[in-house]
Amino acid sequence: MQEEKPVRPAKRVQRRDFIKLGGAATVGFLARGVVPSQAGALPRLPSNPVTPTAMPTRNLGRTGYRVGIFSLGGQAAIEKPNNAEIAVPIVERALDLGVNYIDTAARYGGNERWSQRYIGEVMKRRRSQAFLTSKTHERTRDGSWKLLEESLRLLQTDHLDLWQIHNMSRPQEVEQIFAADGAVKALQEARDQKIVRCLGVSGHADPEVLAEVIGRFPFDTILMALNAADKHHLSFLEKLLPLAVEKEMGIIGMKIPARGAILSSFTPPPPGEPSPPSRATQPGTITMREAMRYVLSLPVSTVIVGCDSTAQLEENVEIARGFTPLSATQGADLERRTEPIARQALFFRRWS
């Protein structure tokens, strides 16, 4: 595999650049017309007729797709066992409200792959309305192909719009996926065979690992953890986001509410009860509206959020509908307010 030139150090995002980055989302590559690089036997790009009037849209990098700024994540209620009565209506309602991008992964919902199962119940009827994505957590070619075949079956579709390498966290994983029998080989083969449209990578833990990955291969998208506490530890905003913007990738933000731990409405469990995934021990410090506005003021294409109920979904879509960018002062204020809870808001980062 031919490698690109070594990765240049990413530019640090200074406070004064906060609005400049947000403006890029409107006047830069996220807004201008693009020509899809893919052509062939794949169906036309999905189209949800509700999206243009439901919320602002942005380009998903170079893919040629216009994505609503709020997208549905496949976790929360959508990955819980035996939860179809809640999960399936959330997916249905998301499409009704104009969501046109749905994220899931082979790992969501454990060995039963609950997330893919629930989403598949809707996709078998409404596949043409959503840009459908999934991920492989395997690092080998053969393991990834096995997961892709299973994902297509459970999602009740014959293709994915985006297939991603899931949660790149450690330097040794980089060598694994780029080996001759690594996961990148499976991604390339699936794209060549018109089983997947676009290729991506995701990660939460270390910006340097992801910078190395996107420097070695021209992925179409990157799914990265970004929230208002980002700058306080291993900042993706400072070290990774500028590099992804430079490469004109589709940039998807995740972990916006940190599974609720960044929100002032969060109630930690009483002593003695199991800790939440975030290991949060105190309420957060900002609202969901503030959390979404912070990330959407950056040059991301969309944000994905898992929802526990249709009411929560509707609230998030309403926030997206009324989105206005933060000023530099407002952004700095949210960063200051999240500093005391940075550890729980960034629980997914590498801390040792």
N, C-alpha and C positions, 0 to 999 in steps of 0.2 A: 504494500500500500504506500503510495507516495505521500509523504508528509509535507505539511505546509511549513513555512518558516517558523522559527521559534516564537513563542508568544511574547509580545512586547508587554512590559509592565503596564497594568491598567492605570488610567489616570485617576487620581483621588478626587472624589466629589467634595468640593469645598461648600461651605454654607451658602455662599453667594451664588453657587451653581444650582441650587435646589430648584428655583423657578425656571432656569434655563433648561434643565432636564425635563421639567414638566411641560415646558413649551414645545420641546422636541416631540412630545407625544401628539401635539396638534399640528405643527407645521413641518415636521420632519418626516422620517420614513414611515411613521405610523399613519400618516394622513395622505401621502401622495399615492397616486395610482401605481400599481405594480402589475407585472405580467407573471402569471404562474410559471414556474420552471418545469412543472410536470405536464406531460401530455401522454395519452395512450388509452388503455382499455378501462381505466377507472371511471366510475360514474362522475357526473358533473359535481362540482363542489356543492355541499349542502346549502340549503336556503330556508331559513325560517322567516315566513312573511311578516311576522310580528316584530322582529328585531329592530328594523329601522325606526319605528315609532316608539319602541319600548325604552330605549336607552341609547346613549352615544355608542358609536362603533369606532374601531381602529383597525388598521392593517395588522394581520398576524405575520409580521416580518415580511419575508419575500414569498410567502406561500400563495398570495393572491386572494386570501380569504379575509373578509371583513367580520370581525368578531365583536360581539357585545362586550362592554367593559366589565360586566359581571358574568361569571360562568359557574357552572355547578361542579363542585367537587364530589368525588365518589366515596367519601368517608362519612363520619357521623352516623346518622340514621341509616344511610345507604350501605353500610358495611356490617350492620348488626345481624346476628343470626335470627332466622325466623321472624323477620320484621317486614314482610312484604306489604302488609296493610298500611304501613306508614311510608316505607321507602318508595314503592312504586308510584303512589300519588305525588310524591315530591318531584320525581323525574317528570311525570306527566305535566304537573303544574309549571315546572320550570320552562318547558317548551311552550306552554300556553302563554306565559308571561314574556316570551321573546328571548329567553336564553338560547344561544345557538352553538354552545361549546360545552361538552360534557367530558369530564376527566375521571378515569378510573385506573386500576392497576391490577395485575394478576395477584398481587399480595393482599389486596384489600378484602377483608372478610375471612381471612385465614384459608385453610385448605379447602373449604367449601366454596370459596370465591363468591361470597354473597353479593358483593358490590356489582360484579359483572352480571350475575344472575338477575338481579333486580333491574338493572339498566337494560338488559337484553329483553325483558318483558315489554318494555316500551319501544325499544329499537326495532323489534320485529314488525311494528306498525308505523313507526315515525322516523325511520333511519335517515330519510332525506332532509330532515330538519335540523340535524345536529352534526357538528364537527366532532367526531367521536375519537377519543384518544385512549390508549392504554399503555402499559409499561411492562418491561421484563426486568425482574430482579436477578435473573441468572446472568453470569458473566461469560458464559461460553456460547458458541454458536448453536450447538445441538440443544442445550438446555433452553435457550431463548426461542428456538423454533418450536419446541414442545409447548412452551407457554403461549406462543402466538396462536397455534392451532386450537388450544383449549379456549383462549380468549375469544376467538372468532365464533366458536361453537356457543359459548355461554352468552355472548353479546348478540347472537342470532343475526350475524352479518357476514358478508364475504370479504370485507375489507375494513381497514382502519384508515382514518384520515391522518392520524399521527401515532407513531409507535416510538416509545421513549425508553432509554436506559434509566432504570429506577435508582434514585438515591445514591449517587456516586459520593463516597465519603472519605476514602483513604487512597493514598498514592499507589499502593499496590494494586488496587482495583483498576487503575488507569492502564497498567501494563496488561492486566488480564483481558480487558475488553478489546484492546488493540492487538492482541496476539493473533496468530494465523487462524486459530480456532476460536477466537473471541466473539463476544456479542455483536460487535460492530459488523462483523462479517454477515451475521444473520440479518441485521437491519438492512444492509446493502442488498442482499439477495431478495429480501421481501419487497423492497422498493422496486428493484429491477423486474420482479415478477408481477408487479402491479397489485400486490396484496395490501401494501400500505402506500399512502400518498407522500407523507413527510416523515422525517426522522428528527428525534429530539433527545435531550438528556435532562435529568433532574437531579437536584441535590439540596441538602439542608445544612450540612455540617461545616464545610470548609471552602471558602471562595477560591483558594489557590488550586485545589483539586479540580474544580469545575473550569477554571481558567485554562488549566493544562488540557483538559478534555476538548474544549471548544477550539483550542489552538491547534489541535492535531487533526480535526475533521470538520468539514463544513456542515454541521447540524443546522436544520432549519429553525429549531426552536430550543429554548431553554426554560425550564420550570424551576424557579428559584425561590427560596424562602426570604420574604421581605416583610418587615413590619416596622412600626414606629420606634421600636427599641433597637433596630438593626445596628446603628452606629456604635453601640456600647460594647460589642464583642464580635470579633471576626466579621467585620462589616462586608456584606455583599454589595451594598450600595456604593461603597468607596472602591472596592477592589475588583468586582466582577461586572456590575451593571454597565459601566462605561465601555468595557470590552464587548459585551453583547450588543450594545447600541452601535458601536463601530462596525460590527459584523452584520448589522441589519437583520438580526435574528428576531423571530417572534418571541417575545418575553412575557412569560406567564408568572404572575406573583402568587405565592401561596403562604400559608401560616399567618395571614393577616390578623386574625384575632388570637393566634397562638392557642387554639383549642379553648378559647374563652379566657385564658389566663391573663391577657392584657386588658381585659374589660372591667370597668368599674362595677358591672352587674354580676361579676363572677363571685360565687360564694365557695370558699374552700371547705372541704369536708371536715367534720369534727375530728378531734384527736382520736386516734385508734381506728378510724375507718380508712379503707384503701385510698392512697393518694391518686389524683388524676394523672394522666400521662405527662402533663406539664410539671408535676410535682409542686404545683403552686400551693403556697401556704398563706397567702393574703390576697385580698381583692386587687384587681387591676386598677388602672388609673385613667383610662380613656374610654369613650363610647365606641360602639360599632361604627357609627357614622364617621367619627374622627379616624378610626383605624383604617377604614376603606379610603377615605379622602387622602390620607397620607400616602398610601401606596399608589393610588390612581393619579396622584400629582407627579409621579415619576414616569419615565418613558417606558411603561409596560403596555403590552397589548390588551391584557385582561387580567383579572384576578379570579382565582377559583376558591370557593368556600364551601365546605360541607355543611349541611343543614340538618337540624334535629326535627324540624316540623315544616309544614307548608307555611305557617305563619312566619317563621323565621326566614324562609326563602322569600316571601313576599316583602318583608322588611328590607332585605338586602337588595332586591331588585328596585325598590323605591329609592333607596340610597343612591344606587347607580343612576337612576333616571334623573335625579336632581343634582348630580355631581357638579361641583365647581372646584377648580384647583386651589390648593392652599397657597398662601403667600409664603415667602421665606421666613417671615416672623412666626407665622402660624405653625409651619413645619418644625421650626426650632423649639417652639413651645411644647409640642407633642413629644419631641425627643427628650426634652428636659423632664417632662412629667413621667416618662417611662423609665428613666434611669434607676429609680429605687426598686423597680420590679424586673430589671433586665434579665436576671437569671431565669426566672420562670417564663418570661416572654420569649426568651431565646433558648428554651430547654432543648431544642433540636440541634443546637450548635455543638461543636467539639469543645469541651471544657477541660480536657486534660490530654 
